[in-house]
Amino acid sequence: MKISTKIQVAIFGCLLIGQSLMAQEKRPNIIVIVADDLGYATTGAFGSDGTHVKTPNIDKIASGGAKFTNAYVTASVCGPSRSGLLTGRYQERFGVYANTDTQKGSAVPASEKVMGYYFKKAGYTTAAIGKWHVGVKLPGQHPLDRGFDKYYGFNSAQTDYFNSPILYDGNEKVKKHDYLTFQFTNEAISFIDSAKKKPFFMYLAYNAVHGPNQAPDDYMAKFKHLSKSDQVKAAMVAALDDSVGKLLDELKNKGLEENTLIFFMSDNGGLPTWWKGSNAPWRGFKREQWEGGCHVQFMMRWPAKIKAGQVRQELTSSLDVLTTSMAAAGIENSKSYKLDGANLLPVFNQPKKQVVHESLFWAGSHVPREEGAKMDEDFEKDNAPPSWAVCSGKWKLVQMMAEGEPMLYNLEEDPAETKDVISQNNAIAKKMSKDFAFWYKDMVTPITWDKAYYEQLKTVK
């Protein structure tokens, strides 16, 4: 029987549509999990010996996929770091250099595209759950206006875990809720259940383990052998780990585990008030330009694509999360809108270390937090004097401008930044300084920081 040309064209068209639908169905679900102030060595995957608390569920993300030991965030404090993560762009490009009281509305401008925008446009169902902290008050800033179908969270640096006065479900204030770590997990699971056959993208930003230090009584009881101070901190980590475990179980039970790409990271380094070694092996802590402020734990798991048990040493950034997620979903970005991240997926096909970034850059404040350092005496911590840094290969050049001249460290030989070797490597330092100046010329004046500090950074040559 001869089939007419029109019928052949129709059949061919149906086949193409079917193939397209199949391709869409194979697009991965994506979950970006962000912990808050979680020290580098607080999890077993990144060096904890379990003396204070074990993290078997978070560790599963690393063992079931890959951990990156040379990963950074774009700032050592919450607001700017999350601004870079959510946009995939250095936050200095749109004027965010420091934390701000985002209840008043500043922070990431509505003109900037955030993660939800790309995935909603690509046909994903999307959610932002947990700590937002990048502004909601100005027109276009609210997560529901930025590509997220669901928003359940709060917009500030911190809130009470048991009775938050600033928790919202969409635009409606939440009057009663569970312990926030558990509440956010339950909201995440509810969202997964509602996604049904559509691929989903979820930004799950826990406020754990940021203060106030609070934990449920039954979790506190598990750590009664510790000091009272460490007891609550260990309980908070345990609650976070159990929540991650509950989420992983949900994916497995729903048959979604294989084709779900999960990221896990902290928004910045840990605090000096935690137990000794919780931020090891780095020098410094949150709010400092030392490694302890912005060198964070970073893990990826995607069983369908990423071979389990990998340890990667590439120089990577939180900026890479959006770019990698878009690549996984087959989403192309407009060439006219610059993203600063790199696609990490190709490194998993290579047995040897790859070059992902030639250099990474930092510009913002530095608040001394090391033992014996003066802190918060001469300035407000969200409007502290400027610092800048460049990391390139094994080298890190850093300057706290109120404290002295630039310092150069060989991070391969001296990861704890104990020996300034600039005098022996002046040419390297000069080149890195020029690289910073070239990068910084495209950054704009602050909407959250003293403009005089911005001008000081312009003097770097």
PATORBA-940704 format. One line per 2 residues: their letters; for each residue x negated, y, z negated of N, C-alpha, C. Coordinates in steps of 0.2 Angstrom, whole numbers. Layout:
BEGIN
a = X Y Z X Y Z X Y Z | ... $
REM end
This chain:
BEGIN
mk = -4 -6 0 0 0 0 -4 6 0 | -3 11 5 -7 17 5 -4 22 0 $
is = -9 25 -4 -7 30 -8 -8 37 -5 | -3 41 -5 -4 48 -2 -9 52 -6 $
tk = -11 57 -2 -17 61 -4 -14 65 -11 | -8 67 -10 -5 71 -16 -5 67 -23 $
iq = -3 60 -22 -3 56 -27 -10 55 -30 | -15 54 -25 -22 53 -27 -25 58 -31 $
va = -23 65 -29 -25 71 -32 -22 71 -39 | -16 69 -40 -12 69 -46 -15 64 -51 $
if = -17 58 -48 -20 53 -53 -27 55 -55 | -31 58 -50 -37 60 -52 -37 66 -58 $
gc = -32 70 -57 -31 76 -62 -29 73 -69 | -25 68 -69 -23 65 -75 -29 61 -78 $
ll = -33 58 -74 -39 55 -77 -44 60 -80 | -45 66 -77 -49 71 -79 -46 74 -86 $
ig = -40 75 -86 -36 77 -92 -37 72 -98 | -36 66 -96 -37 60 -101 -44 60 -104 $
qs = -49 61 -99 -56 61 -101 -58 67 -106 | -55 73 -104 -56 79 -108 -53 78 -115 $
lm = -47 75 -115 -44 74 -122 -48 69 -126 | -50 64 -123 -55 59 -126 -61 62 -129 $
aq = -64 67 -125 -70 70 -127 -68 75 -133 | -62 78 -133 -60 82 -138 -59 78 -145 $
ek = -56 72 -144 -55 68 -150 -62 65 -153 | -67 65 -149 -74 63 -151 -78 68 -155 $
rp = -75 75 -154 -79 80 -157 -79 79 -165 | -85 80 -168 -85 78 -175 -81 83 -179 $
ni = -79 81 -185 -77 85 -190 -83 88 -194 | -82 94 -196 -88 97 -199 -87 100 -206 $
iv = -91 98 -211 -90 101 -218 -96 104 -220 | -96 110 -222 -102 114 -224 -101 115 -232 $
iv = -105 111 -236 -104 111 -243 -110 116 -246 | -108 121 -249 -113 126 -252 -112 125 -260 $
ad = -117 124 -263 -118 124 -271 -120 131 -272 | -119 133 -279 -121 140 -281 -126 140 -286 $
dl = -132 143 -285 -137 144 -289 -140 137 -291 | -140 132 -287 -142 125 -289 -149 125 -288 $
gy = -153 124 -293 -160 123 -293 -163 118 -288 | -169 119 -285 -171 114 -280 -172 107 -283 $
at = -174 106 -289 -175 100 -291 -170 98 -296 | -164 100 -295 -158 98 -299 -155 91 -297 $
tg = -156 89 -291 -153 83 -288 -159 78 -287 | -157 72 -287 -162 66 -287 -165 67 -280 $
af = -162 69 -275 -164 69 -268 -170 74 -267 | -170 79 -272 -176 84 -271 -180 84 -278 $
gs = -181 78 -281 -186 78 -286 -184 77 -293 | -177 78 -295 -175 77 -302 -176 69 -304 $
dg = -179 68 -310 -180 62 -312 -174 59 -316 | -168 63 -316 -162 61 -320 -162 61 -327 $
th = -167 64 -330 -168 65 -337 -162 69 -340 | -160 74 -336 -154 78 -339 -148 76 -336 $
vk = -148 75 -329 -141 72 -326 -143 69 -319 | -140 64 -317 -141 60 -311 -135 63 -306 $
tp = -137 63 -299 -133 65 -294 -132 60 -288 | -130 54 -290 -130 49 -285 -126 51 -279 $
ni = -120 55 -279 -116 56 -274 -119 61 -269 | -122 67 -272 -125 71 -268 -131 68 -264 $
dk = -135 64 -268 -141 60 -265 -139 56 -259 | -132 54 -259 -130 49 -253 -130 53 -247 $
ia = -129 60 -247 -129 64 -241 -136 64 -238 | -141 64 -242 -148 64 -240 -150 57 -238 $
sg = -149 52 -242 -151 45 -240 -147 42 -234 | -141 45 -233 -137 43 -227 -138 47 -221 $
ga = -142 52 -221 -144 56 -216 -151 58 -216 | -152 65 -217 -158 68 -217 -159 73 -223 $
kf = -164 74 -226 -166 80 -230 -171 84 -227 | -171 91 -228 -176 95 -225 -179 98 -231 $
tn = -186 97 -231 -190 99 -237 -193 106 -236 | -192 109 -230 -195 116 -229 -189 121 -226 $
ay = -184 121 -230 -178 124 -228 -177 131 -232 | -174 136 -229 -174 142 -233 -167 145 -232 $
vt = -165 150 -236 -159 154 -235 -162 161 -234 | -157 165 -231 -159 172 -229 -160 177 -234 $
as = -158 175 -241 -159 180 -246 -159 176 -253 | -162 179 -258 -162 175 -264 -156 177 -269 $
vc = -151 179 -266 -145 181 -270 -139 180 -266 | -133 178 -270 -127 176 -267 -125 179 -261 $
gp = -122 186 -261 -119 189 -256 -123 189 -249 | -129 192 -249 -132 192 -243 -134 185 -240 $
sr = -135 180 -244 -137 174 -242 -130 171 -238 | -125 172 -241 -118 169 -238 -117 173 -232 $
sg = -118 179 -232 -117 183 -226 -121 181 -220 | -127 179 -221 -131 176 -216 -129 169 -214 $
ll = -127 165 -219 -125 158 -217 -118 158 -213 | -113 162 -215 -107 162 -212 -107 165 -205 $
tg = -112 170 -204 -112 173 -197 -117 170 -192 | -122 166 -195 -127 164 -191 -132 169 -189 $
ry = -132 175 -192 -136 180 -190 -139 183 -197 | -145 186 -196 -148 189 -201 -144 195 -204 $
qe = -142 195 -210 -137 199 -213 -139 207 -212 | -146 208 -212 -148 214 -211 -146 218 -204 $
rf = -144 213 -199 -142 216 -193 -135 220 -194 | -132 219 -199 -125 222 -200 -125 226 -207 $
gv = -131 227 -210 -132 231 -216 -131 228 -223 | -131 221 -223 -130 218 -230 -137 216 -233 $
ya = -140 220 -237 -146 219 -240 -146 216 -248 | -140 217 -251 -140 216 -258 -132 214 -260 $
nt = -132 211 -266 -125 210 -268 -121 216 -269 | -114 216 -268 -110 221 -270 -104 219 -273 $
dt = -100 224 -276 -94 222 -279 -89 221 -274 | -88 215 -271 -84 215 -265 -77 215 -267 $
qk = -75 216 -273 -68 218 -274 -66 225 -271 | -71 229 -270 -70 235 -268 -70 236 -260 $
gs = -72 230 -257 -71 229 -250 -77 230 -245 | -83 232 -247 -88 232 -243 -91 225 -242 $
av = -97 224 -239 -100 218 -237 -99 217 -229 | -98 210 -227 -98 209 -220 -93 212 -216 $
pa = -95 217 -211 -90 220 -207 -85 216 -204 | -79 218 -202 -74 214 -199 -76 213 -191 $
se = -81 217 -189 -83 216 -182 -88 210 -181 | -90 207 -187 -95 202 -186 -91 195 -186 $
kv = -93 191 -182 -89 184 -181 -92 179 -186 | -88 176 -190 -90 171 -195 -88 164 -192 $
mg = -90 159 -196 -89 152 -194 -82 150 -191 | -77 152 -195 -70 150 -193 -68 153 -186 $
yy = -71 158 -184 -69 161 -178 -70 156 -172 | -76 154 -172 -79 149 -167 -75 143 -166 $
fk = -73 140 -172 -70 133 -172 -63 134 -171 | -59 139 -174 -52 140 -172 -51 141 -165 $
ka = -55 145 -162 -55 146 -155 -56 140 -150 | -60 135 -153 -62 129 -150 -56 124 -151 $
gy = -51 125 -155 -46 120 -156 -46 116 -162 | -51 118 -166 -52 115 -173 -46 118 -178 $
tt = -44 114 -183 -41 117 -188 -46 118 -194 | -45 124 -197 -51 127 -201 -49 129 -208 $
aa = -54 128 -212 -52 130 -219 -59 133 -223 | -57 138 -227 -63 141 -231 -60 140 -238 $
ig = -64 136 -242 -62 135 -249 -67 136 -254 | -66 140 -259 -71 141 -264 -73 149 -265 $
kw = -79 150 -266 -82 156 -267 -83 160 -260 | -80 166 -259 -81 169 -253 -86 175 -253 $
hv = -85 180 -257 -90 184 -259 -93 188 -253 | -90 189 -248 -92 193 -242 -87 198 -240 $
gv = -82 200 -245 -77 205 -243 -70 203 -241 | -65 206 -244 -58 204 -241 -54 210 -241 $
kl = -56 216 -243 -51 222 -244 -51 226 -238 | -56 226 -234 -55 230 -228 -52 227 -222 $
pg = -48 230 -218 -45 227 -212 -49 222 -209 | -47 216 -208 -50 211 -204 -55 207 -208 $
qh = -56 208 -214 -61 204 -218 -59 198 -221 | -52 197 -222 -50 192 -226 -51 185 -222 $
pl = -52 180 -225 -54 173 -221 -48 172 -217 | -42 173 -218 -36 171 -214 -36 176 -208 $
dr = -40 181 -208 -41 186 -202 -47 184 -198 | -51 179 -201 -58 178 -198 -58 171 -195 $
gf = -52 168 -193 -52 161 -190 -51 155 -194 | -50 157 -201 -48 151 -205 -41 150 -206 $
dk = -38 144 -205 -31 143 -205 -29 142 -213 | -34 140 -217 -32 139 -224 -38 143 -228 $
yy = -36 147 -233 -40 150 -238 -38 148 -245 | -42 146 -249 -41 145 -256 -47 146 -260 $
gf = -47 152 -263 -54 154 -266 -53 160 -270 | -59 163 -271 -60 170 -274 -65 174 -271 $
ns = -65 180 -271 -70 185 -268 -73 189 -273 | -78 186 -276 -83 189 -281 -89 185 -282 $
aq = -93 187 -287 -99 184 -288 -97 178 -293 | -93 178 -297 -91 173 -302 -84 174 -305 $
td = -81 169 -308 -75 169 -311 -74 163 -316 | -69 164 -320 -68 159 -325 -66 152 -322 $
yf = -69 147 -324 -68 140 -321 -61 137 -323 | -58 139 -329 -52 137 -331 -46 141 -330 $
ns = -47 148 -330 -42 153 -330 -44 159 -326 | -45 158 -319 -47 163 -315 -42 168 -314 $
pi = -43 175 -315 -38 180 -313 -39 182 -306 | -44 180 -302 -45 182 -295 -44 176 -290 $
ly = -41 171 -292 -40 165 -287 -34 166 -283 | -35 165 -276 -30 166 -271 -29 159 -267 $
dg = -22 158 -266 -21 153 -261 -18 157 -255 | -22 158 -250 -20 163 -244 -20 170 -247 $
ne = -14 173 -247 -14 180 -250 -10 180 -257 | -8 174 -259 -4 173 -265 -9 172 -271 $
kv = -8 175 -276 -13 174 -282 -11 168 -285 | -15 164 -287 -14 157 -291 -14 158 -298 $
kk = -8 156 -301 -7 157 -308 -10 152 -313 | -10 146 -310 -12 140 -314 -16 135 -310 $
hd = -22 133 -312 -26 128 -308 -30 124 -313 | -33 119 -310 -38 114 -313 -44 117 -314 $
yl = -49 114 -318 -56 116 -318 -58 117 -311 | -61 123 -309 -62 125 -302 -66 120 -298 $
tf = -71 117 -300 -74 112 -296 -70 107 -294 | -65 105 -298 -61 99 -296 -55 102 -292 $
qf = -53 108 -293 -48 111 -289 -50 112 -282 | -56 115 -281 -58 116 -274 -59 109 -271 $
tn = -61 104 -274 -61 97 -271 -54 95 -269 | -49 95 -274 -43 93 -272 -40 97 -266 $
ea = -41 104 -266 -39 108 -260 -42 105 -254 | -49 103 -254 -52 101 -248 -49 94 -246 $
is = -48 90 -250 -45 83 -248 -38 85 -245 | -34 89 -248 -27 91 -246 -28 93 -239 $
fi = -33 97 -237 -34 100 -231 -36 95 -226 | -40 90 -228 -42 84 -223 -36 80 -222 $
ds = -31 79 -227 -25 75 -225 -21 79 -220 | -21 86 -221 -16 89 -216 -19 90 -209 $
ak = -25 89 -208 -28 90 -202 -25 85 -197 | -24 79 -199 -21 74 -195 -26 72 -189 $
kk = -23 73 -183 -27 71 -177 -32 76 -174 | -31 82 -177 -36 87 -174 -42 87 -178 $
pf = -48 89 -174 -54 89 -178 -54 95 -183 | -57 95 -188 -57 100 -193 -64 103 -195 $
fm = -64 109 -196 -70 112 -199 -69 115 -206 | -73 114 -211 -72 116 -217 -78 119 -220 $
yl = -77 125 -223 -82 129 -227 -80 128 -234 | -84 124 -238 -82 122 -245 -88 125 -249 $
ay = -86 130 -252 -91 134 -256 -90 134 -263 | -93 129 -267 -92 128 -274 -95 134 -277 $
na = -92 136 -283 -95 141 -287 -100 138 -292 | -99 131 -293 -104 128 -297 -111 128 -294 $
vh = -116 129 -298 -116 129 -305 -117 136 -308 | -115 141 -304 -115 148 -306 -112 149 -313 $
gp = -114 154 -317 -110 155 -323 -103 158 -321 | -99 159 -326 -100 157 -333 -101 149 -334 $
nq = -106 147 -339 -107 140 -340 -101 137 -344 | -97 133 -340 -91 130 -343 -90 123 -340 $
ap = -88 119 -344 -87 112 -341 -81 109 -345 | -77 104 -342 -72 100 -346 -75 96 -352 $
dd = -71 95 -357 -73 92 -363 -76 85 -362 | -72 81 -358 -75 74 -356 -81 74 -353 $
ym = -83 79 -349 -90 79 -346 -95 82 -351 | -93 86 -355 -97 88 -361 -99 82 -365 $
ak = -95 78 -366 -96 72 -371 -101 68 -368 | -102 67 -361 -106 63 -358 -114 65 -359 $
fk = -115 71 -361 -121 74 -362 -123 77 -369 | -119 74 -374 -120 76 -381 -127 75 -384 $
hl = -131 71 -380 -138 69 -383 -142 75 -381 | -140 80 -377 -144 86 -375 -143 92 -379 $
sk = -147 97 -379 -146 103 -383 -139 106 -380 | -136 110 -384 -130 113 -382 -130 117 -376 $
sd = -136 120 -375 -137 124 -369 -137 120 -363 | -141 114 -363 -142 110 -357 -136 105 -356 $
qv = -132 104 -362 -127 100 -361 -121 102 -356 | -120 109 -357 -115 112 -352 -117 112 -345 $
ka = -124 113 -344 -127 114 -338 -127 107 -334 | -129 102 -338 -128 95 -335 -121 93 -334 $
am = -117 95 -338 -110 93 -337 -107 96 -330 | -109 103 -329 -107 106 -323 -110 103 -317 $
va = -116 101 -317 -119 97 -311 -116 90 -310 | -114 87 -316 -111 80 -315 -104 81 -312 $
al = -100 86 -314 -94 88 -311 -94 89 -303 | -99 93 -302 -100 94 -295 -102 88 -291 $
dd = -106 84 -294 -108 78 -290 -102 73 -289 | -98 72 -295 -92 68 -294 -87 71 -289 $
sv = -87 77 -288 -83 80 -283 -85 79 -276 | -91 79 -275 -94 77 -269 -93 70 -267 $
gk = -93 66 -272 -92 58 -272 -85 57 -270 | -80 61 -273 -73 60 -271 -72 62 -264 $
ll = -75 67 -262 -74 70 -255 -77 64 -250 | -83 62 -251 -86 56 -247 -81 50 -247 $
de = -78 48 -253 -74 43 -253 -67 44 -249 | -65 50 -249 -59 52 -245 -61 51 -237 $
lk = -66 53 -235 -68 52 -228 -69 45 -226 | -72 41 -231 -72 34 -229 -66 30 -229 $
nk = -61 32 -234 -55 29 -234 -50 31 -228 | -52 37 -225 -48 39 -220 -51 37 -213 $
gl = -56 33 -213 -60 31 -207 -63 37 -203 | -65 42 -207 -68 48 -204 -75 49 -205 $
ee = -78 45 -209 -85 45 -212 -90 45 -206 | -89 41 -201 -94 40 -195 -95 46 -191 $
nt = -89 50 -190 -90 55 -185 -88 62 -189 | -91 63 -195 -90 69 -199 -97 71 -200 $
li = -99 77 -198 -105 80 -199 -105 84 -206 | -109 83 -211 -109 86 -217 -116 90 -218 $
ff = -115 96 -220 -121 99 -223 -120 100 -230 | -126 100 -234 -126 102 -241 -132 106 -243 $
ms = -131 112 -246 -136 116 -248 -134 120 -254 | -139 124 -256 -138 129 -261 -138 136 -258 $
dn = -135 141 -261 -135 148 -258 -141 151 -260 | -145 149 -265 -151 152 -267 -154 148 -272 $
gg = -160 150 -274 -164 146 -280 -160 146 -286 | -163 142 -291 -160 141 -297 -162 147 -302 $
lp = -159 147 -308 -160 152 -313 -166 150 -318 | -169 155 -321 -174 154 -326 -172 151 -333 $
tw = -165 152 -333 -162 150 -340 -160 143 -340 | -161 139 -335 -160 132 -334 -166 128 -337 $
wk = -165 121 -337 -171 117 -340 -177 118 -336 | -183 117 -340 -189 118 -336 -190 112 -331 $
gs = -192 115 -325 -193 110 -319 -187 110 -315 | -181 113 -317 -175 113 -312 -176 116 -306 $
na = -181 121 -305 -182 124 -299 -189 122 -296 | -192 117 -299 -199 115 -296 -198 112 -289 $
pw = -204 113 -286 -211 115 -288 -212 122 -287 | -207 126 -285 -208 133 -283 -209 138 -289 $
rg = -213 143 -287 -214 149 -291 -207 153 -291 | -205 156 -296 -200 161 -296 -193 158 -296 $
fk = -188 162 -296 -181 160 -296 -176 164 -292 | -170 163 -293 -165 168 -290 -167 175 -291 $
re = -165 179 -285 -167 186 -285 -174 188 -284 | -178 183 -284 -185 185 -282 -187 183 -275 $
qw = -192 186 -273 -195 185 -266 -200 179 -266 | -201 176 -272 -205 170 -272 -201 164 -269 $
eg = -205 159 -268 -202 153 -265 -196 151 -269 | -196 151 -275 -190 149 -280 -184 153 -278 $
gc = -184 159 -275 -178 162 -274 -174 160 -268 | -178 158 -263 -175 156 -256 -177 150 -253 $
hv = -181 146 -256 -183 139 -253 -178 134 -257 | -173 131 -253 -168 128 -256 -168 120 -253 $
qf = -164 116 -257 -162 110 -254 -157 110 -249 | -158 106 -244 -154 106 -238 -154 99 -235 $
mm = -147 97 -234 -146 90 -232 -141 90 -226 | -142 85 -222 -137 84 -216 -135 76 -216 $
rw = -129 75 -215 -127 68 -213 -122 68 -208 | -123 63 -203 -118 62 -197 -120 55 -195 $
pa = -117 50 -198 -118 43 -197 -118 41 -189 | -114 44 -185 -113 43 -178 -119 45 -174 $
ki = -123 50 -177 -128 53 -173 -135 54 -177 | -135 54 -183 -141 55 -187 -143 49 -190 $
ka = -149 46 -189 -152 40 -192 -153 41 -199 | -151 37 -204 -151 38 -211 -158 37 -213 $
gq = -159 41 -219 -166 40 -222 -171 45 -220 | -170 50 -216 -175 54 -213 -177 60 -218 $
vr = -183 61 -218 -186 67 -222 -189 71 -216 | -187 77 -215 -189 82 -210 -193 88 -214 $
qe = -198 90 -210 -202 95 -213 -202 101 -209 | -198 102 -204 -197 108 -200 -195 114 -204 $
lt = -198 120 -202 -196 126 -205 -189 128 -202 | -184 127 -207 -177 128 -205 -174 133 -210 $
ss = -168 135 -208 -165 141 -211 -157 139 -211 | -154 143 -216 -147 142 -217 -143 145 -210 $
ld = -147 149 -207 -145 152 -200 -143 146 -195 | -146 141 -196 -146 135 -192 -139 131 -192 $
vl = -136 132 -198 -130 128 -199 -125 130 -194 | -123 136 -193 -118 138 -188 -120 135 -181 $
tt = -126 137 -179 -129 135 -172 -128 128 -171 | -131 124 -176 -130 117 -175 -123 114 -175 $
sm = -119 117 -179 -112 115 -179 -109 116 -172 | -110 122 -170 -107 123 -163 -110 118 -158 $
aa = -116 117 -158 -119 112 -153 -116 105 -154 | -115 103 -160 -111 97 -161 -104 96 -158 $
ag = -101 102 -159 -94 102 -156 -93 104 -149 | -99 106 -146 -99 108 -139 -97 115 -138 $
ie = -98 119 -142 -95 126 -142 -101 130 -140 | -100 134 -134 -105 139 -132 -104 146 -134 $
ns = -110 149 -136 -109 156 -138 -110 161 -133 | -107 166 -133 -108 172 -128 -115 174 -129 $
ks = -119 175 -123 -126 177 -123 -126 184 -125 | -121 188 -125 -121 195 -127 -121 196 -134 $
yk = -120 190 -138 -119 191 -145 -124 186 -148 | -129 189 -151 -135 186 -154 -134 182 -160 $
ld = -135 175 -160 -136 171 -166 -143 170 -167 | -145 170 -173 -152 169 -175 -154 162 -177 $
ga = -149 157 -177 -151 151 -179 -153 146 -173 | -155 140 -175 -157 135 -170 -153 129 -171 $
nl = -153 125 -165 -149 119 -165 -154 114 -168 | -152 111 -174 -157 106 -177 -156 99 -174 $
lp = -151 97 -170 -149 91 -168 -155 87 -164 | -158 91 -160 -164 88 -156 -170 85 -160 $
vf = -171 88 -166 -176 85 -170 -175 78 -172 | -169 76 -173 -168 69 -175 -170 64 -170 $
nq = -171 66 -164 -174 61 -159 -181 61 -159 | -185 65 -163 -192 65 -163 -195 63 -169 $
pk = -200 58 -168 -203 55 -175 -207 60 -178 | -210 65 -174 -215 70 -177 -212 76 -178 $
kq = -215 80 -183 -212 87 -184 -212 91 -178 | -206 95 -178 -205 99 -172 -205 107 -174 $
vv = -206 111 -169 -206 118 -171 -199 121 -170 | -195 122 -175 -188 125 -175 -188 132 -175 $
he = -192 135 -179 -193 142 -180 -201 144 -180 | -203 148 -176 -210 151 -176 -211 155 -183 $
sl = -206 159 -184 -206 163 -191 -199 164 -193 | -199 165 -200 -193 167 -203 -194 173 -207 $
fw = -189 178 -208 -190 184 -211 -186 186 -216 | -188 190 -221 -184 192 -227 -185 200 -228 $
ag = -179 203 -230 -180 210 -231 -174 212 -236 | -176 214 -242 -171 215 -247 -174 217 -254 $
sh = -171 216 -259 -174 217 -266 -178 212 -269 | -181 213 -275 -185 209 -279 -184 211 -286 $
vp = -180 206 -290 -180 207 -297 -184 202 -301 | -189 204 -304 -193 200 -308 -190 196 -313 $
re = -190 189 -313 -187 185 -317 -191 180 -321 | -198 180 -319 -202 175 -322 -204 177 -329 $
eg = -206 172 -333 -207 173 -340 -212 179 -341 | -210 183 -346 -214 189 -347 -213 195 -343 $
ak = -209 194 -337 -208 200 -333 -203 204 -335 | -204 211 -334 -199 216 -335 -193 215 -330 $
md = -187 215 -333 -181 213 -329 -175 218 -331 | -172 221 -326 -167 225 -326 -168 231 -331 $
ed = -174 233 -332 -175 239 -336 -176 246 -332 | -178 245 -326 -179 251 -323 -174 252 -317 $
fe = -170 247 -316 -166 248 -310 -160 243 -311 | -154 244 -307 -149 240 -307 -151 234 -303 $
kd = -149 228 -305 -152 222 -301 -149 221 -294 | -143 224 -293 -141 224 -286 -143 230 -282 $
na = -147 234 -285 -150 240 -281 -157 240 -283 | -161 235 -282 -168 234 -284 -173 237 -279 $
pp = -179 238 -280 -184 241 -275 -185 235 -270 | -188 237 -264 -188 233 -258 -194 228 -259 $
sw = -193 222 -255 -198 217 -254 -197 215 -247 | -202 212 -245 -201 209 -238 -206 203 -237 $
av = -204 198 -233 -208 192 -232 -208 189 -225 | -213 186 -223 -213 182 -217 -216 175 -218 $
cs = -213 170 -216 -215 163 -216 -216 161 -209 | -223 159 -208 -224 156 -201 -229 150 -202 $
gk = -227 145 -200 -231 139 -201 -232 138 -208 | -239 137 -210 -241 136 -217 -242 142 -221 $
wk = -241 148 -217 -242 154 -220 -236 158 -223 | -237 161 -228 -232 166 -231 -235 173 -233 $
lv = -232 178 -230 -235 185 -232 -229 188 -235 | -230 191 -241 -225 194 -245 -227 200 -249 $
qm = -223 205 -249 -224 211 -253 -218 213 -257 | -219 214 -264 -215 218 -268 -217 225 -268 $
ma = -214 229 -264 -217 236 -263 -218 240 -269 | -214 239 -274 -215 243 -280 -220 240 -285 $
eg = -223 235 -283 -228 231 -287 -235 231 -285 | -236 232 -278 -243 232 -275 -243 230 -268 $
ep = -249 228 -266 -250 227 -259 -248 220 -256 | -247 219 -250 -245 212 -247 -250 207 -250 $
ml = -247 201 -250 -251 195 -253 -249 189 -248 | -255 185 -246 -254 180 -241 -255 173 -245 $
yn = -251 168 -244 -252 162 -247 -252 156 -242 | -256 151 -243 -256 145 -239 -251 140 -242 $
le = -245 139 -240 -240 135 -243 -242 128 -243 | -246 126 -238 -248 119 -237 -252 117 -243 $
ed = -257 121 -244 -262 120 -250 -260 123 -257 | -255 128 -256 -253 131 -263 -246 133 -262 $
pa = -242 127 -263 -234 129 -262 -232 133 -268 | -235 133 -274 -233 137 -279 -235 144 -279 $
et = -238 146 -274 -240 153 -273 -244 156 -279 | -250 152 -280 -254 154 -286 -260 158 -284 $
kd = -262 158 -277 -269 161 -275 -268 165 -269 | -268 171 -269 -268 176 -264 -274 175 -260 $
vi = -274 174 -253 -279 172 -249 -280 178 -243 | -277 183 -244 -276 188 -239 -283 191 -237 $
sq = -288 192 -242 -295 194 -240 -298 190 -236 | -297 183 -236 -301 178 -232 -297 177 -225 $
nn = -291 180 -224 -287 179 -218 -283 185 -216 | -287 191 -216 -284 197 -214 -281 198 -207 $
ai = -284 194 -202 -281 195 -196 -274 191 -195 | -274 186 -199 -267 182 -199 -262 187 -203 $
ak = -264 190 -208 -259 194 -212 -257 200 -207 | -262 203 -204 -260 209 -199 -255 207 -194 $
km = -256 201 -191 -251 199 -186 -244 197 -189 | -244 194 -195 -238 193 -198 -234 200 -200 $
sk = -238 204 -202 -235 211 -204 -232 214 -197 | -236 214 -192 -233 216 -185 -227 213 -183 $
df = -227 206 -184 -221 202 -182 -215 205 -186 | -216 206 -193 -211 208 -197 -208 215 -194 $
af = -213 220 -193 -211 226 -191 -207 226 -184 | -209 222 -180 -205 221 -173 -198 218 -175 $
wy = -198 213 -179 -191 210 -181 -187 216 -184 | -190 220 -189 -186 224 -193 -183 230 -189 $
kd = -186 232 -184 -184 238 -180 -177 237 -177 | -174 231 -177 -167 230 -175 -162 230 -180 $
mv = -165 230 -187 -160 230 -192 -157 237 -194 | -151 237 -196 -148 243 -197 -148 246 -204 $
tp = -146 252 -205 -146 255 -212 -141 251 -217 | -142 251 -223 -138 247 -228 -131 250 -229 $
it = -126 245 -229 -120 247 -232 -120 244 -239 | -125 240 -241 -125 238 -248 -132 238 -250 $
wd = -135 244 -252 -142 245 -254 -143 252 -253 | -149 254 -257 -151 261 -256 -154 262 -250 $
ka = -152 267 -246 -155 268 -239 -162 270 -240 | -165 273 -245 -172 275 -246 -176 268 -246 $
yy = -173 263 -249 -177 257 -248 -178 254 -241 | -173 255 -237 -173 253 -230 -178 257 -227 $
eq = -179 264 -228 -184 268 -225 -191 266 -227 | -192 263 -233 -198 261 -236 -200 255 -232 $
lk = -196 250 -230 -197 245 -226 -199 246 -219 | -197 252 -217 -199 254 -210 -206 256 -210 $
tv = -209 257 -215 -216 259 -215 -221 253 -214 | -218 247 -215 -222 241 -214 -225 241 -206 $
k = -231 240 -205 -234 240 -198 -238 234 -197 $
REM end
